[in-house]
Amino acid sequence: MARVVDVAAYILKQAGPMTAMKLQKLCYYSNGYHMAWEGRLLFDEPFEAWANGPVAPDLYRHHRGRFQLNDGDIPGDPTALDEGERESIDVVLAKLGHLSGHDLSQMTHNEPPWILARGRAGVGALERSTEPLRVDEIAEHFEVMAAAAGGYDD
C-alpha cells in the first residue's frame, strides 16, 4: 500500500506546482475515489477535520510553513504506486486538478465526512480541530459520489 507522501509526490510530478492546500485536498479526493472504485484505501494515514477541510497530518509535517509546493518537495516515492492507484489519481487530477485549493476546500465543507467530523468535535467553522474523519463515512460518501458520476469514463 502506498503512503500519503507517495501519493503527494506523484500528484506533484503529474500536475506540477500547486499550493499545499490543493495538494492536501487532491490527496483526500484521490483516497476517497480510490476506495469507491477499487474497494481499498489508497493509503491508510488519516485525515483530520481542520478548518480549511480535510488534512493528513503526516503530509502536513512535510510542507508545514510552505504555501507553494513543487515536484521533489515531498519525500515520497511515486514509483511505489501500482497501476490501479495511479489510474485513480490520474482520474481525480483530470476531473478536479483545474480547481484551486480554495475551491476544493469549499467542496469538502459541503460533504458529510468533514461535516460529521466537525460536528463530533463540537467546533465552529473557523475553530481548530484534530477530529479524525472516519474511513467508513469517507467510503460511504465516495461510493455515492462515484455512482452518481458513473465511474471513470464520464
Buried (B, 14 or more C-beta within 10 A) or exposed (E): EBBBBBBBBBBBBBBEEBBBBBBBBBBBBBBBBBBBBBEEBBBEBBBBBBBBBBBBBBBBEBBEEEEEBEBEBBEBEBEBBEEEBBBBBBBBBEBBBEBEBBEBBBBBBEBBBBBBBBEBBEBEEEEEBEBBBBBEBBBBBBBEBBEEBEEBEE
